[in-house]
Amino acid sequence: MATTVPVSFIEQYEAEVKQVYQREGSLLRGTIRNRTQVNAERIYFPVLGKGAATGKARHADVTPMDLEHTRAFAVMEDHYAPEYIDELDQAKLNFSLASEYARASGNALGRKTDDIIIDAMTNTSNVTDPNTLDGNAGGALTLKTIAGISRLHNAADVPLDNMRYAVVSPETHAELLQLSEATSSDFTTTQLLMNAREPAMWMGYRWIMHTGLPDGVKGYFYHMQSVGHGISRDVTTEVNYIAQKVAFLVNSYMSMGATIIDEPGIIKLNEN
């Protein structure tokens, strides 16, 4: 077999990787603010302070709001998901090994993307727990706990729109399903099984269950604009034949980072 890799094969493989990455790999990329800037070590997100309206006397000068301009930045991190496809292994199988590897590569990069975003959100100073918000919670998620988180967001003027998200652990998800207000048709028409591709809207938040949260964290409650995800190089794939191994090296990689943009917009809910 020729040792050169057809361009069409590389394009098909890369397309499969990206399809899996976007469809199955990352659950959080679409829930935060994204910005793409090619070949940058840092990506900056502008932050504009609050303005205040003032009056003026007749024919007097107006008073500028003098808005504060700051910016948050995300440092780009490089990540790779390589694997070899042995030439003889491919010949013995009755299914496309390249397709399976593409799926594995896309999922690996998707999980890494979520790890980057979760690591950034973990740095928030807004940390609370169920017992602080509800003295009778016993460490579990309760309706009063959720209402308390919403109250904190409202007090910080976080927009009450459809861009608030609640990303919770499987344990917290199980606690949520114990609440009749969340599951009974007497209280809601929303099904909170929380398909991550179609997050359920309830109590002002879009709910997503995620298995990748750190130990001790019940969930993150945040507004879409409060967290930034910078992409210096989106998912890219190369396929090269390595003669010494009699195999193709398929390598998918990306460069990206995440940061908190607006601190009041994100709340971390710990177990205690």
C-alpha positions in Angstrom: 0.0 0.0 0.0 1.2 3.5 -0.8 2.7 5.3 2.2 1.0 8.6 1.3 -2.3 9.5 2.9 -5.0 10.6 0.5 -6.3 14.2 1.2 -9.8 12.9 1.0 -9.2 10.5 3.8 -7.7 13.2 6.0 -10.7 15.5 5.3 -13.2 12.8 6.1 -11.4 11.8 9.3 -11.2 15.4 10.5 -14.9 15.9 9.7 -15.8 12.9 11.8 -13.7 14.1 14.7 -15.4 17.6 14.6 -18.8 16.1 14.3 -18.3 13.9 17.4 -16.6 16.8 19.3 -19.6 19.1 18.7 -22.3 16.5 19.1 -21.1 14.2 21.9 -17.8 15.4 23.3 -18.3 18.8 25.0 -21.4 19.6 27.0 -20.4 23.1 28.1 -18.9 24.8 25.1 -22.3 26.1 24.0 -23.3 27.4 27.5 -20.6 30.1 27.8 -19.2 33.0 25.9 -16.9 31.9 23.0 -14.3 33.9 21.2 -12.0 32.7 18.4 -8.6 34.4 17.7 -6.1 32.5 15.6 -2.5 32.2 16.7 -2.8 34.0 20.1 -1.3 33.0 23.4 -4.0 34.8 25.3 -7.6 35.8 24.3 -9.1 38.9 26.0 -12.7 39.4 26.9 -13.7 43.1 27.5 -15.6 43.9 30.7 -17.5 47.2 30.9 -18.5 48.6 34.2 -22.0 49.9 35.2 -23.0 53.4 34.3 -25.3 55.8 36.3 -27.6 58.3 34.8 -27.5 61.9 36.1 -29.5 65.0 35.6 -28.4 68.5 34.5 -29.5 72.1 34.8 -30.8 73.9 31.7 -27.9 74.7 29.3 -25.4 73.0 31.7 -22.9 70.4 30.6 -23.8 66.8 30.9 -21.9 64.5 33.2 -20.2 61.5 31.5 -20.8 58.2 33.1 -17.1 57.5 33.1 -17.5 53.8 32.6 -14.7 51.5 33.9 -13.1 49.4 31.2 -11.3 46.2 32.3 -10.7 42.9 30.6 -10.3 39.3 31.5 -8.0 36.9 29.6 -7.7 33.2 29.0 -4.4 31.6 28.5 -4.3 29.1 25.7 -3.4 25.5 26.5 -2.5 22.9 23.9 -4.0 19.4 23.9 -3.6 16.4 21.7 -5.5 13.1 21.2 -3.2 10.9 19.0 -3.5 7.2 18.2 -2.0 4.7 15.7 -4.0 2.7 13.2 -2.0 -0.4 12.4 -2.1 -1.3 8.7 -2.7 -5.0 9.3 -5.3 -4.4 12.1 -7.3 -2.4 9.6 -7.1 -5.2 7.1 -8.5 -7.8 9.6 -11.5 -5.8 10.8 -15.0 -5.7 9.2 -15.6 -2.1 10.5 -13.9 1.2 10.0 -11.2 1.5 12.6 -10.6 5.1 11.5 -14.2 6.0 12.2 -14.0 4.5 15.7 -10.8 6.3 16.4 -12.3 9.5 15.2 -15.1 9.1 17.7 -12.7 8.4 20.5 -10.6 11.4 19.6 -13.5 13.7 19.4 -14.9 12.6 22.7 -11.5 13.0 24.4 -11.1 16.5 23.1 -14.6 17.3 24.2 -14.0 16.1 27.7 -10.8 18.1 27.8 -12.7 21.2 26.7 -15.2 20.8 29.6 -12.3 20.2 32.0 -10.8 23.5 30.9 -14.1 25.3 31.5 -14.8 23.6 34.8 -11.3 24.4 36.1 -11.9 28.1 35.3 -15.3 28.1 37.1 -13.8 26.5 40.1 -11.7 29.6 40.7 -14.8 31.7 41.6 -14.9 33.2 45.1 -18.7 32.9 45.2 -18.9 29.6 47.1 -21.8 28.4 49.2 -23.5 25.1 50.2 -27.0 23.8 50.8 -26.8 24.2 54.6 -25.9 27.9 54.3 -28.9 28.5 52.0 -31.3 26.1 53.8 -30.5 25.2 57.4 -32.7 22.1 57.1 -31.1 20.9 53.9 -28.9 18.3 55.5 -26.4 18.8 52.7 -28.9 18.0 49.9 -30.2 20.2 47.2 -33.6 21.6 48.2 -36.1 24.0 46.6 -35.0 26.6 49.2 -31.4 26.0 48.2 -32.2 26.7 44.5 -34.2 29.8 45.5 -31.3 31.0 47.6 -28.9 30.8 44.6 -31.4 32.6 42.4 -31.7 35.3 45.1 -27.9 35.8 45.1 -27.9 36.1 41.3 -30.8 38.6 41.4 -29.1 40.7 44.1 -26.0 40.9 41.8 -28.2 42.1 38.9 -27.4 38.9 36.9 -29.9 38.9 34.0 -33.0 36.8 34.6 -33.2 35.4 31.1 -32.8 32.0 29.4 -29.0 32.1 29.7 -28.7 31.0 33.3 -27.3 27.5 33.6 -27.1 24.9 36.4 -24.5 22.2 35.8 -24.8 19.6 38.5 -23.2 16.2 39.5 -25.1 12.9 39.1 -25.6 12.9 42.9 -27.1 16.4 42.8 -29.2 15.3 39.9 -30.6 12.4 41.9 -31.5 14.8 44.7 -33.2 17.1 42.3 -35.4 14.3 41.1 -36.6 13.8 44.6 -38.3 17.2 44.6 -41.9 17.0 43.7 -41.8 20.6 42.4 -39.3 19.5 39.8 -40.9 16.3 38.6 -44.7 16.4 39.3 -47.0 17.6 36.5 -48.9 19.5 39.2 -46.0 22.0 39.5 -44.2 21.9 36.2 -44.5 20.7 32.6 -40.7 20.5 32.2 -39.1 17.0 32.2 -35.9 17.3 34.2 -34.1 14.2 32.9 -31.7 16.8 31.6 -30.6 15.7 28.2 -27.4 17.7 27.9 -28.2 18.6 24.3 -31.5 20.1 25.2 -31.1 21.4 28.8 -34.4 21.6 30.7 -35.5 25.1 31.9 -36.7 25.2 35.5 -36.5 27.7 38.3 -34.8 30.2 36.0 -31.9 27.8 35.1 -31.1 25.4 32.2 -30.1 22.2 33.9 -27.3 19.9 32.8 -26.0 16.8 34.5 -22.2 16.4 34.2 -20.0 13.6 35.4 -16.8 15.6 35.3 -17.3 17.9 38.3 -14.6 17.9 41.0 -15.0 16.0 44.2 -17.0 17.9 46.7 -18.7 20.2 44.2 -22.5 19.7 43.8 -22.8 22.1 40.9 -22.1 25.4 39.2 -24.8 28.0 38.7 -23.8 30.7 36.2 -24.9 33.1 33.5 -23.6 32.5 29.9 -21.8 35.8 29.8 -20.0 35.3 33.0 -17.5 32.7 31.7 -15.3 33.0 28.6 -14.0 30.3 26.4 -11.2 31.3 24.1 -10.2 29.2 21.1 -6.8 29.9 19.5 -6.9 26.7 17.4 -10.1 24.7 17.0 -10.0 21.0 16.6 -7.6 20.1 13.8 -6.6 16.6 12.6 -3.6 15.2 10.8 -3.0 11.7 9.4 0.5 10.5 8.6 2.0 7.2 7.7 4.8 6.1 10.0 6.9 3.6 8.1 8.8 2.3 11.2 5.5 1.3 12.8 3.7 0.2 9.6 0.8 2.3 10.8 -1.0 5.6 10.4 -0.6 8.1 13.2 -3.9 10.0 13.5 -3.6 13.1 15.7 -6.3 15.5 16.6 -5.4 18.6 18.6 -6.6 22.0 19.8 -5.5 25.1 21.7 -7.9 26.9 24.0 -8.5 28.3 27.5 -11.3 29.6 29.7 -11.7 32.3 32.4 -14.2 34.0 34.6 -15.4 37.2 33.0 -18.0 38.5 35.5 -17.4 37.1 39.1 -21.0 37.8 40.4 -22.4 35.8 37.6 -21.1 32.4 38.8 -21.8 30.5 42.0 -20.1 27.2 43.1 -22.3 25.0 45.2 -20.2 22.7 47.5 -21.3 19.7 49.5 -20.6 21.5 52.8 
